[in-house]
Amino acid sequence: MVRKTLNEYKWRPDTDFSKIVVYYIDRLNPRGYAVLRGDDIVDMGDKFIFTRDGMIPYHRVIKIEYDGKIIWQRARRA
């Protein structure tokens, strides 16, 4: 669902992909998560988001925002 959401916003003519913000689990970050901006996404493969600095597996994505609004969020576990 993460890939589908990102692709939808990347290719829709009425959206600006630079307004995308992806929050993902980063165990090395003291907050426990890191933030990726749409401008830093180079490509989206079958299993990973490719960035200028590396790649992020889709299963680590927590939330996606567009222009400050949540457009996708991982369901919380009970």
C-alpha positions in Angstrom: 0.0 0.0 0.0 3.0 2.3 0.7 4.3 2.0 -2.9 0.8 2.4 -4.4 0.2 5.6 -2.4 3.6 7.1 -3.3 3.2 6.2 -7.0 -0.3 7.8 -7.0 1.1 11.1 -5.7 4.1 11.0 -7.9 2.2 10.6 -11.2 -0.9 12.6 -10.5 -0.8 15.8 -12.5 -2.5 17.8 -9.7 0.1 17.0 -7.0 3.6 18.2 -6.1 5.7 15.2 -5.0 8.1 17.5 -3.1 5.2 18.0 -0.6 5.4 14.3 0.3 6.9 13.4 3.7 7.6 9.8 4.7 8.1 8.8 8.3 9.9 5.5 8.8 11.4 3.4 11.6 15.1 4.2 12.1 16.5 2.3 15.1 19.7 4.4 15.0 17.8 7.6 15.5 17.2 8.5 19.1 13.5 9.3 18.3 13.1 5.8 16.8 12.1 7.2 13.4 13.4 9.4 10.6 11.8 11.6 8.0 12.3 11.5 4.2 11.1 14.2 1.9 9.7 13.6 -1.6 12.6 15.4 -3.2 15.0 12.8 -1.8 13.2 9.8 -3.3 15.0 8.7 -6.4 12.9 5.6 -7.3 10.4 3.1 -5.8 11.1 -0.5 -6.4 9.1 -3.6 -5.6 10.4 -3.7 -2.0 12.3 -0.5 -1.3 12.2 3.2 -1.6 15.5 4.3 -3.2 17.0 7.6 -1.9 20.2 9.5 -2.7 21.7 7.9 0.4 20.4 4.4 0.3 17.2 2.4 0.4 14.3 2.0 2.9 12.2 -1.1 3.0 8.5 -0.4 2.6 7.7 -2.4 5.8 9.5 0.3 7.8 7.2 3.1 6.7 5.0 4.4 9.5 3.2 7.3 7.9 3.0 9.4 4.7 1.9 13.0 4.7 1.1 15.2 1.7 1.1 19.0 2.3 0.8 18.4 6.1 -2.1 16.0 5.9 -1.8 12.3 6.6 -2.6 10.3 3.5 -1.5 6.9 4.7 -0.7 5.5 8.2 0.2 2.0 9.4 -2.5 0.4 11.4 -1.6 0.2 15.1 -1.3 -3.3 16.6 -3.5 -4.2 19.5 
